Amino acid sequence: MTTQNEQIICHDHDLAYCELCHSRTHDCPRRNGDGSMSASAPFSDCRPCEDNRLQRRRAELDAQRADERRRVAQLDAMNDRADCPDCGVSRMTTALDNWGRCLTPSGVGAACSRTCNDCGQRFESLNDYGHCDDCARSCDSCDAPIGAWDNYTVGNERWCESCYSNDGAMCADCGNSYDSSRQGTYCGQCDESLCGDDDCAERHVDRCPYRDTEGIHRYNYIPQPFNFLGHGPRYMGVELEIDGAGENAEHAREILAHSDNEQLFYIKSDGSLDAGLEIVTHPATLKFHMDVMPWEEITNTARALGYRSHQAGTCGLHVHVSRAALGRTHKAQELTVSRLLILIWRHWAELWKFSRRRDDQWCRQQYSDDKISRYGLDDAKNRGRYTALNLTNQHTIEFRLFRGSLNMTTLRATLQLVDALLDVSKTRSIAWIARSSWLDIIEAGFGHPELMKYLDKRGLAYGPQSDEILNDRRGN
């Protein structure tokens, strides 16, 4: 260390300068007695500057030691242990891998890091995630290798982080992840993602903070009491789904203007629709539907607001029929249901063409045996809700076969066909139904002009000769 007066010599001037602070003085102890500069005179700092330099150096060393202690603490926290779990070597003496195992060979003759992270066996080589060939995982979407911590459950699959960030989404209602490229929807009001399950979408209606629900009842709404319209007992309750113009309360109120304060029909939300409503009538006789129910006003208003039904591709036309109309006793009602199931099974091709459906996701054919049996009927009666004839309701049966429509002729013909099917099922035996032809069913619909017109339009009247056959059967 130099003395306080020692300063560096300026070669251009007869002055002395400090290397850091550049202070100068004519008093320089480096000069010889004759005024010449000593060759051994050190080039250094003045005392204050050198003290500052040492203080800064000490501070830098203290900061480096603190960083090292933090780094070791972070490694300990990450692996929750300080030593290799296989050989016990400390990480302070050797490097450890991401799983806390040493990278240098231990007493077993191989690096401990070659222990499979799943099965615990040692192998000559592992994949990038520390798995042997038997335990190796891969993304079910792109087949890339994934680690135990680097995967997401999407349905029954495991995806890598990249695939999940591109196509994965979490349902805001049930919390399950799903493939947004194949399924799912969004709330039209708050934009939260939903997995597409009916229950999730319908529950979301209750908690969406941005939805105006005045005029739109919840999906599980049941009026108390029902308003039975006409003289029964064969009452039909119609559910007409419309889509494309939003689950909009203002639109709903415009349609409800034809309902006489909800005395004729009401409107509910429906999670199976993209952006639509479900119009539900009170139970009414076929005559009331044909003569009194304002179907023309309902369908015209819905179209004017931008709604579609058949063209939307998401809508159904469901018809509930009171079980009381099937028979006076439970046994009689079950017998009528059995006949209906056989009737639908016998004439499935014609009924499917009539329905205008493109897939049976919501209305599967439930009788699957090649021949009629008690076992087949019992099985058909327990196939769940999404069948052609839904039998899960206590007081009604539900025809779910038909595609939605805002066309008056189609809507009326659908109700008339249901009435004709009920007539056949109540008056004919299972044996007769099993041998029946489609012309037998047409004959049951003689008194329904819209039905006959629609059958001819759909090519289900079987050509001009069918008129002669039908006339002969009527005795004309």
LOFI-144814 format. One line per 8 residues: number of its first residue (from 0); their letters; for each residue x negated, y, z of C-alpha. Coordinates in nm, 4 decimals, always signed. Example, Ala and Ser with C-alpha at 12.3 -4.5 7.8 and 13.67 -1.06 7.14 Angstrom:
% residues 2
0) as) -1.2300/-0.4500/+0.7800 ~ -1.3670/-0.1060/+0.7140
% end
This chain:
% residues 476
0) mttqneqi) +0.0000/+0.0000/+0.0000 ~ -0.1341/+0.3481/-0.0805 ~ -0.1526/+0.6419/+0.1560 ~ +0.1033/+0.9185/+0.1582 ~ -0.1251/+1.1555/-0.0380 ~ -0.2209/+0.9099/-0.3117 ~ -0.0665/+1.0035/-0.6472 ~ -0.1197/+0.9041/-1.0072
8) ichdhdla) -0.3566/+1.1182/-1.2152 ~ -0.2166/+1.2990/-1.5183 ~ -0.4575/+1.2478/-1.8087 ~ -0.3423/+1.5594/-1.9907 ~ -0.3675/+1.8026/-1.7065 ~ -0.5845/+1.8444/-1.4011 ~ -0.2822/+1.7501/-1.1884 ~ -0.1645/+1.4512/-0.9909
16) ycelchsr) +0.1887/+1.2972/-1.0396 ~ +0.3925/+1.0347/-0.8521 ~ +0.5017/+0.7537/-1.0832 ~ +0.8658/+0.7727/-0.9639 ~ +0.9346/+1.1203/-0.8353 ~ +0.6701/+1.2990/-1.0473 ~ +0.5691/+1.5314/-0.7613 ~ +0.2364/+1.6957/-0.8288
24) thdcprrn) -0.0523/+1.8393/-0.6250 ~ -0.3978/+1.9806/-0.6824 ~ -0.5127/+1.7858/-0.3783 ~ -0.5974/+1.4425/-0.5141 ~ -0.8187/+1.2040/-0.3080 ~ -0.8946/+1.0059/-0.6237 ~ -1.1423/+1.2694/-0.7464 ~ -1.5108/+1.2298/-0.6796
32) gdgsmsas) -1.7108/+1.4978/-0.5046 ~ -1.8098/+1.6526/-0.8375 ~ -1.4452/+1.6733/-0.9479 ~ -1.4488/+1.3696/-1.1786 ~ -1.1740/+1.1017/-1.1465 ~ -1.2609/+0.7785/-0.9649 ~ -1.2325/+0.4767/-1.1925 ~ -1.1022/+0.2645/-0.9051
40) apfsdcrp) -0.8302/+0.5078/-0.8017 ~ -0.5013/+0.3186/-0.7997 ~ -0.2004/+0.4310/-1.0041 ~ +0.0828/+0.3981/-0.7508 ~ +0.3810/+0.5701/-0.5920 ~ +0.4005/+0.8188/-0.3211 ~ +0.4987/+0.6803/+0.0195 ~ +0.8686/+0.7847/+0.0163
48) cednrlqr) +0.9218/+0.6387/-0.3315 ~ +0.7513/+0.3123/-0.2426 ~ +0.9652/+0.2761/+0.0694 ~ +1.2796/+0.3255/-0.1425 ~ +1.1581/+0.0618/-0.3883 ~ +1.1116/-0.1930/-0.1086 ~ +1.4550/-0.1205/+0.0370 ~ +1.6209/-0.1759/-0.3004
56) rraeldaq) +1.4345/-0.5030/-0.3459 ~ +1.5477/-0.6301/-0.0055 ~ +1.9080/-0.5406/-0.0918 ~ +1.8827/-0.7305/-0.4215 ~ +1.7477/-1.0411/-0.2450 ~ +2.0266/-1.0245/+0.0163 ~ +2.2882/-1.0007/-0.2625 ~ +2.1375/-1.3025/-0.4420
64) raderrrv) +2.1465/-1.5090/-0.1212 ~ +2.5095/-1.4090/-0.0605 ~ +2.6037/-1.5088/-0.4183 ~ +2.4375/-1.8477/-0.3702 ~ +2.6265/-1.9076/-0.0473 ~ +2.9565/-1.8184/-0.2189 ~ +2.8785/-2.0500/-0.5112 ~ +2.8080/-2.3439/-0.2786
72) aqldamnd) +3.1260/-2.2697/-0.0816 ~ +3.3308/-2.2677/-0.4033 ~ +3.1863/-2.6026/-0.5120 ~ +3.2655/-2.7471/-0.1684 ~ +3.6235/-2.6218/-0.1912 ~ +3.6657/-2.7499/-0.5471 ~ +3.5570/-3.1034/-0.4666 ~ +3.6611/-3.0951/-0.1013
80) radcpdcg) +3.3379/-3.2715/-0.0105 ~ +2.9687/-3.1878/+0.0013 ~ +2.8277/-3.5277/-0.0899 ~ +2.8633/-3.7767/-0.3746 ~ +3.1385/-4.0217/-0.2666 ~ +2.9490/-4.3164/-0.4172 ~ +2.5901/-4.2832/-0.2969 ~ +2.6208/-4.0045/-0.0381
88) vsrmttal) +2.3576/-3.7775/-0.1916 ~ +2.4067/-3.4080/-0.1113 ~ +2.4788/-3.1591/-0.3863 ~ +2.2039/-2.9466/-0.2350 ~ +1.9478/-3.1957/-0.3643 ~ +2.1016/-3.3026/-0.6947 ~ +2.3575/-3.1847/-0.9503 ~ +2.7125/-3.3166/-0.9269
96) dnwgrclt) +2.9699/-3.3484/-1.2054 ~ +3.3251/-3.2116/-1.2126 ~ +3.4466/-3.4989/-0.9938 ~ +3.1769/-3.4466/-0.7296 ~ +2.9600/-3.7435/-0.8304 ~ +2.5861/-3.7110/-0.8799 ~ +2.4440/-3.7004/-1.2293 ~ +2.1143/-3.8717/-1.1408
104) psgvgaac) +2.0724/-4.2522/-1.1135 ~ +2.1458/-4.3872/-0.7653 ~ +2.0615/-4.7137/-0.5996 ~ +2.3125/-4.9052/-0.8117 ~ +2.0986/-4.8548/-1.1199 ~ +2.3224/-4.6046/-1.2980 ~ +2.4384/-4.2513/-1.2454 ~ +2.7308/-4.2357/-1.0031
112) srtcndcg) +2.9128/-4.0088/-1.2481 ~ +2.9678/-4.3144/-1.4669 ~ +3.2357/-4.4346/-1.2249 ~ +3.5784/-4.4219/-1.3927 ~ +3.7889/-4.1521/-1.2346 ~ +4.0951/-4.3816/-1.2305 ~ +3.9984/-4.7418/-1.1678 ~ +3.6703/-4.6730/-0.9802
120) qrfeslnd) +3.4654/-4.9208/-1.1890 ~ +3.1238/-4.8236/-1.3343 ~ +3.0675/-4.8186/-1.7095 ~ +2.7825/-4.7331/-1.9408 ~ +2.9875/-4.4529/-2.0911 ~ +3.3085/-4.2643/-2.0203 ~ +3.5123/-4.0172/-2.2225 ~ +3.4985/-3.6417/-2.1675
128) yghcddca) +3.7490/-3.6677/-1.8852 ~ +3.5665/-3.9402/-1.6899 ~ +3.7906/-4.2303/-1.7952 ~ +3.6945/-4.5739/-1.9199 ~ +3.8536/-4.7134/-2.2358 ~ +4.1248/-4.8957/-2.0379 ~ +4.2211/-4.5901/-1.8339 ~ +4.1781/-4.3293/-2.1083
136) rscdscda) +4.4819/-4.1078/-2.1636 ~ +4.5856/-3.9338/-2.4799 ~ +4.8447/-3.6696/-2.5611 ~ +5.1680/-3.8283/-2.6849 ~ +5.2127/-3.5377/-2.9241 ~ +4.8703/-3.4997/-3.0907 ~ +4.6723/-3.8053/-2.9590 ~ +4.3965/-3.5828/-2.8174
144) pigawdny) +4.2332/-3.7135/-2.4944 ~ +4.3715/-3.5588/-2.1773 ~ +4.2588/-3.5596/-1.8167 ~ +4.4512/-3.6379/-1.5013 ~ +4.4861/-3.2659/-1.4276 ~ +4.5245/-3.1524/-1.7883 ~ +4.8629/-3.2920/-1.8900 ~ +5.2280/-3.1948/-1.8808
152) tvgnerwc) +5.5289/-3.4237/-1.8526 ~ +5.7734/-3.3575/-2.1375 ~ +6.0663/-3.5972/-2.1114 ~ +5.9037/-3.9408/-2.1019 ~ +5.5831/-3.8186/-2.2688 ~ +5.2577/-3.6621/-2.1492 ~ +5.1240/-3.3696/-2.3480 ~ +4.7983/-3.1789/-2.3556
160) escysndg) +4.7870/-2.8113/-2.2632 ~ +4.7601/-2.7008/-2.6265 ~ +5.0749/-2.8871/-2.7391 ~ +5.2695/-2.7702/-2.4358 ~ +5.1761/-2.4053/-2.4941 ~ +5.2944/-2.4350/-2.8580 ~ +5.6144/-2.6420/-2.8307 ~ +5.6822/-2.7052/-2.4622
168) amcadcgn) +5.9416/-2.5184/-2.2585 ~ +6.0959/-2.5482/-1.9136 ~ +6.4713/-2.5493/-1.8634 ~ +6.5779/-2.2542/-1.6482 ~ +6.8497/-2.4678/-1.4873 ~ +6.7136/-2.8174/-1.4160 ~ +6.3422/-2.7300/-1.4279 ~ +6.2549/-3.0179/-1.6621
176) sydssrqg) +6.0172/-2.9627/-1.9524 ~ +6.1379/-3.0358/-2.3057 ~ +6.0221/-3.0174/-2.6675 ~ +6.1539/-2.6822/-2.7895 ~ +6.0878/-2.7795/-3.1535 ~ +6.3457/-3.0610/-3.1327 ~ +6.6001/-2.9529/-2.8739 ~ +6.7009/-2.6751/-2.6421
184) tycgqcde) +6.8768/-2.3432/-2.6656 ~ +6.8706/-1.9965/-2.5143 ~ +7.1232/-1.7974/-2.3181 ~ +7.2560/-1.5334/-2.5548 ~ +7.2628/-1.2751/-2.2756 ~ +6.9454/-1.3202/-2.0661 ~ +6.7304/-1.5210/-2.3150 ~ +6.6384/-1.7889/-2.0591
192) slcgdddc) +6.5499/-2.1229/-2.2169 ~ +6.7774/-2.4224/-2.1563 ~ +6.7073/-2.7874/-2.2375 ~ +7.0297/-2.8392/-2.4345 ~ +7.2020/-3.0628/-2.1811 ~ +7.5706/-2.9712/-2.1540 ~ +7.5651/-2.9581/-1.7750 ~ +7.2617/-2.7273/-1.7659
200) aerhvdrc) +7.4121/-2.4855/-2.0157 ~ +7.7456/-2.4829/-1.8384 ~ +7.5916/-2.4289/-1.4934 ~ +7.3939/-2.1376/-1.6323 ~ +7.7189/-1.9560/-1.7023 ~ +7.7722/-1.9179/-1.3268 ~ +7.4420/-1.7446/-1.2565 ~ +7.3563/-1.5428/-1.5670
208) pyrdtegi) +7.3372/-1.1832/-1.4346 ~ +7.4092/-1.0220/-1.7733 ~ +7.7198/-1.2088/-1.8814 ~ +8.0599/-1.0416/-1.8947 ~ +8.2948/-1.3251/-1.8032 ~ +8.6282/-1.1442/-1.7822 ~ +8.8589/-1.3517/-1.9984 ~ +8.6192/-1.6519/-2.0173
216) hrynyipq) +8.6687/-1.9207/-1.7553 ~ +8.3937/-2.1517/-1.6398 ~ +8.3468/-2.4832/-1.8183 ~ +8.5144/-2.6796/-1.5341 ~ +8.8154/-2.4491/-1.4951 ~ +9.1534/-2.6183/-1.4510 ~ +9.4613/-2.3957/-1.4272 ~ +9.6783/-2.4487/-1.1218
224) pfnflghg) +9.9395/-2.5426/-1.2109 ~ +9.9485/-2.6404/-1.5773 ~ +10.2218/-2.4797/-1.7814 ~ +10.4011/-2.7685/-1.9578 ~ +10.5497/-2.6388/-2.2819 ~ +10.8450/-2.8164/-2.4473 ~ +11.0314/-3.1273/-2.3422 ~ +10.7967/-3.4246/-2.2847
232) prymgvel) +10.6795/-3.6708/-2.1914 ~ +10.4397/-3.6731/-2.4919 ~ +10.2367/-3.3606/-2.4190 ~ +9.9224/-3.2691/-2.6136 ~ +9.6554/-3.0352/-2.4871 ~ +9.4268/-2.9059/-2.7641 ~ +9.0628/-2.8006/-2.7219 ~ +8.9476/-2.6044/-3.0259
240) eidgagen) +8.5788/-2.5072/-3.0298 ~ +8.4677/-2.2005/-3.2263 ~ +8.1099/-2.0842/-3.2730 ~ +7.8885/-1.8205/-3.4321 ~ +8.0090/-1.4862/-3.2898 ~ +7.8869/-1.5194/-2.9322 ~ +8.0228/-1.6115/-2.5920 ~ +8.1638/-1.2622/-2.5882
248) aehareil) +8.4220/-1.1571/-2.3311 ~ +8.5547/-0.8757/-2.5502 ~ +8.6154/-1.1220/-2.8340 ~ +8.7819/-1.3617/-2.5921 ~ +9.0210/-1.0899/-2.4769 ~ +9.1194/-1.0146/-2.8367 ~ +9.2119/-1.3805/-2.8939 ~ +9.3885/-1.3985/-2.5568
256) ahsdneql) +9.6165/-1.1155/-2.6661 ~ +9.8235/-1.3921/-2.8354 ~ +9.8509/-1.6015/-2.5192 ~ +10.1156/-1.4100/-2.3199 ~ +9.8893/-1.3604/-2.0165 ~ +9.7368/-1.7103/-2.0532 ~ +10.0760/-1.8774/-2.0470 ~ +10.0084/-2.0542/-2.3792
264) fyiksdgs) +9.6292/-2.1064/-2.3787 ~ +9.3104/-1.9926/-2.2059 ~ +8.9424/-1.9718/-2.3008 ~ +8.6437/-2.1474/-2.1422 ~ +8.2667/-2.1505/-2.1897 ~ +8.1134/-2.4548/-2.3599 ~ +7.7454/-2.5398/-2.3257 ~ +7.7432/-2.7567/-2.6393
272) ldagleiv) +7.7975/-2.4499/-2.8604 ~ +7.5260/-2.2158/-2.9821 ~ +7.7212/-1.8928/-2.9410 ~ +8.0877/-1.9671/-2.9094 ~ +8.4026/-2.0302/-2.7074 ~ +8.6494/-2.3087/-2.6396 ~ +9.0213/-2.2362/-2.6817 ~ +9.2304/-2.4677/-2.4602
280) thpatlkf) +9.6079/-2.4895/-2.4797 ~ +9.8393/-2.5806/-2.1973 ~ +10.0059/-2.9219/-2.2441 ~ +10.2687/-2.8904/-2.5170 ~ +10.4830/-3.1197/-2.7262 ~ +10.4075/-3.1630/-3.0955 ~ +10.7218/-2.9620/-3.1791 ~ +10.6034/-2.6732/-2.9617
288) hmdvmpwe) +10.2607/-2.6805/-3.1313 ~ +10.4238/-2.6757/-3.4740 ~ +10.6951/-2.4144/-3.4091 ~ +10.5908/-2.1904/-3.1189 ~ +10.2174/-2.2039/-3.0454 ~ +10.0629/-1.9016/-3.2290 ~ +9.8006/-2.1059/-3.4108 ~ +9.8059/-1.8826/-3.7178
296) eitntara) +9.7365/-1.5699/-3.5086 ~ +9.4669/-1.7517/-3.3097 ~ +9.2796/-1.8779/-3.6151 ~ +9.3112/-1.5494/-3.8080 ~ +9.1757/-1.3462/-3.5149 ~ +8.8884/-1.5890/-3.4594 ~ +8.7878/-1.5689/-3.8267 ~ +8.8116/-1.1885/-3.8266
304) lgyrshqa) +8.5749/-1.1745/-3.5277 ~ +8.3194/-1.3839/-3.7151 ~ +8.3825/-1.7245/-3.5585 ~ +8.3681/-2.0485/-3.7531 ~ +8.4607/-2.4028/-3.6572 ~ +8.4190/-2.6561/-3.9389 ~ +8.1386/-2.4574/-4.1049 ~ +7.9531/-2.4080/-3.7760
312) gtcglhvh) +7.8681/-2.7777/-3.7553 ~ +7.8745/-2.7714/-3.3738 ~ +8.2485/-2.7715/-3.3071 ~ +8.5043/-3.0346/-3.2275 ~ +8.8830/-3.0479/-3.2181 ~ +8.9816/-3.2564/-2.9150 ~ +9.3365/-3.3620/-2.8346 ~ +9.4382/-3.4690/-2.4837
320) vsraalgr) +9.7540/-3.6785/-2.4482 ~ +9.9260/-3.7327/-2.1145 ~ +9.8984/-4.0909/-1.9901 ~ +10.2623/-4.0717/-1.8866 ~ +10.3479/-4.0706/-2.2585 ~ +10.1816/-4.4122/-2.3041 ~ +10.4183/-4.6071/-2.0795 ~ +10.6164/-4.5937/-1.7573
328) thkaqelt) +10.3828/-4.8205/-1.5616 ~ +10.0062/-4.8421/-1.5358 ~ +10.0165/-5.1847/-1.7028 ~ +10.2148/-5.0467/-1.9961 ~ +9.9753/-4.7538/-2.0304 ~ +9.6715/-4.9844/-2.0359 ~ +9.8369/-5.1984/-2.3033 ~ +9.8931/-4.8900/-2.5219
336) vsrllili) +9.5290/-4.7889/-2.4721 ~ +9.4180/-5.1367/-2.5831 ~ +9.6301/-5.1095/-2.8972 ~ +9.4863/-4.7653/-2.9706 ~ +9.1302/-4.8991/-2.9414 ~ +9.2089/-5.1828/-3.1834 ~ +9.3838/-4.9403/-3.4190 ~ +9.0791/-4.7089/-3.4290
344) wrhwaelw) +8.8488/-5.0075/-3.4750 ~ +9.0657/-5.1554/-3.7536 ~ +9.0834/-4.8287/-3.9538 ~ +8.7547/-4.6656/-3.8544 ~ +8.6461/-4.5944/-4.2127 ~ +8.9662/-4.4031/-4.2965 ~ +8.9775/-4.2205/-3.9623 ~ +8.6121/-4.1202/-3.9970
352) kfsrrrdd) +8.6807/-3.9743/-4.3414 ~ +8.9843/-3.7937/-4.2023 ~ +8.7787/-3.6483/-3.9153 ~ +8.5238/-3.4710/-4.1427 ~ +8.2506/-3.5577/-3.8926 ~ +7.8889/-3.5993/-4.0036 ~ +7.7553/-3.7807/-3.6967 ~ +7.9070/-3.9560/-3.3974
360) qwcrqqys) +7.6950/-3.8046/-3.1203 ~ +8.0056/-3.6841/-2.9374 ~ +8.2586/-3.9449/-3.0543 ~ +8.1083/-4.2934/-3.0819 ~ +8.3156/-4.5916/-3.1919 ~ +8.3508/-4.7842/-2.8674 ~ +8.4914/-5.1242/-2.9729 ~ +8.1951/-5.3182/-3.1107
368) ddkisryg) +8.2960/-5.6860/-3.1249 ~ +8.3624/-5.8634/-3.4537 ~ +8.6862/-6.0046/-3.3198 ~ +8.9440/-5.9005/-3.0637 ~ +8.8820/-6.0220/-2.7098 ~ +8.9665/-5.9225/-2.3559 ~ +8.5964/-5.8795/-2.2831 ~ +8.5535/-5.6505/-2.5833
376) lddaknrg) +8.8486/-5.4352/-2.4746 ~ +8.7256/-5.4102/-2.1155 ~ +8.3832/-5.3065/-2.2429 ~ +8.5330/-5.0501/-2.4814 ~ +8.7267/-4.8890/-2.1960 ~ +8.4055/-4.8208/-2.0040 ~ +8.1828/-4.6597/-2.2657 ~ +8.1834/-4.3121/-2.1096
384) rytalnlt) +8.3011/-3.9720/-2.2201 ~ +8.1424/-3.9245/-2.5628 ~ +8.3520/-4.1797/-2.7473 ~ +8.6244/-4.1565/-3.0113 ~ +8.8847/-4.2169/-2.7384 ~ +8.7673/-4.0755/-2.4047 ~ +8.9289/-4.2680/-2.1184 ~ +8.7407/-4.1149/-1.8244
392) nqhtiefr) +9.0163/-3.8686/-1.7250 ~ +9.2759/-3.9682/-1.4676 ~ +9.5867/-3.8123/-1.6211 ~ +9.5059/-3.7965/-1.9929 ~ +9.3344/-3.9774/-2.2762 ~ +9.1297/-3.7654/-2.5169 ~ +9.0933/-3.8050/-2.8927 ~ +8.7419/-3.6683/-2.9626
400) lfrgslnm) +8.7059/-3.7950/-3.3184 ~ +8.7937/-3.4796/-3.5101 ~ +8.5725/-3.1976/-3.6305 ~ +8.6781/-2.8428/-3.5479 ~ +8.8743/-2.6377/-3.7991 ~ +9.0368/-2.2960/-3.8322 ~ +9.2395/-2.4171/-4.1308 ~ +9.6077/-2.4312/-4.0368
408) ttlratlq) +9.6913/-2.7335/-4.2545 ~ +9.3983/-2.9319/-4.1143 ~ +9.4805/-2.8401/-3.7556 ~ +9.8477/-2.9316/-3.7906 ~ +9.7679/-3.2544/-3.9782 ~ +9.5303/-3.3599/-3.6987 ~ +9.8000/-3.3249/-3.4327 ~ +10.0494/-3.5090/-3.6543
416) lvdalldv) +9.8039/-3.7965/-3.7091 ~ +9.7571/-3.8317/-3.3330 ~ +10.1331/-3.8474/-3.2970 ~ +10.1532/-4.1179/-3.5678 ~ +9.8785/-4.3249/-3.4014 ~ +10.0647/-4.3049/-3.0710 ~ +10.3869/-4.4209/-3.2404 ~ +10.2132/-4.7260/-3.3888
424) sktrsiaw) +10.0368/-4.8114/-3.0625 ~ +10.3554/-4.7964/-2.8584 ~ +10.5782/-4.9922/-3.0961 ~ +10.3513/-5.2548/-3.2529 ~ +10.1690/-5.5544/-3.1076 ~ +9.7927/-5.6031/-3.1030 ~ +9.8316/-5.8884/-3.3530 ~ +10.0247/-5.6647/-3.5948
432) iarsswld) +9.7707/-5.3840/-3.5571 ~ +9.4820/-5.6260/-3.6197 ~ +9.6376/-5.7201/-3.9557 ~ +9.7666/-5.3727/-4.0489 ~ +9.6699/-5.1834/-4.3620 ~ +9.6056/-4.8111/-4.3922 ~ +9.9390/-4.7785/-4.5755 ~ +10.1083/-4.8979/-4.2568
440) iieagfgh) +9.9566/-4.6010/-4.0763 ~ +10.0562/-4.3627/-4.3533 ~ +10.4126/-4.4900/-4.3257 ~ +10.4186/-4.3833/-3.9593 ~ +10.3469/-4.0262/-4.0727 ~ +10.6337/-3.9893/-4.3207 ~ +10.7987/-3.7124/-4.1252 ~ +10.4890/-3.4918/-4.1123
448) pelmkyld) +10.4447/-3.2859/-4.4321 ~ +10.1085/-3.1327/-4.3377 ~ +9.9710/-3.4782/-4.2605 ~ +10.0787/-3.6195/-4.5969 ~ +9.9358/-3.3179/-4.7788 ~ +9.6041/-3.3484/-4.5972 ~ +9.5801/-3.7249/-4.6594 ~ +9.6204/-3.6599/-5.0305
456) krglaygp) +9.3558/-3.3829/-5.0152 ~ +9.1058/-3.6165/-4.8453 ~ +9.1730/-3.8999/-5.0905 ~ +9.3352/-4.1119/-4.8216 ~ +9.6736/-4.1579/-4.9931 ~ +9.5102/-4.4165/-5.2251 ~ +9.6269/-4.2758/-5.5580 ~ +9.9662/-4.2375/-5.7265
464) qsdeilnd) +10.0637/-4.6016/-5.6845 ~ +10.0762/-4.5487/-5.3083 ~ +10.3832/-4.3287/-5.3549 ~ +10.5666/-4.6200/-5.5189 ~ +10.4632/-4.8571/-5.2394 ~ +10.5731/-4.6128/-4.9743 ~ +10.9038/-4.5469/-5.1528 ~ +10.9699/-4.9222/-5.1681
472) rrgn) +10.9025/-4.9539/-4.7952 ~ +11.1446/-4.6703/-4.7257 ~ +11.4066/-4.8389/-4.9469 ~ +11.4178/-4.5584/-5.2066
% end
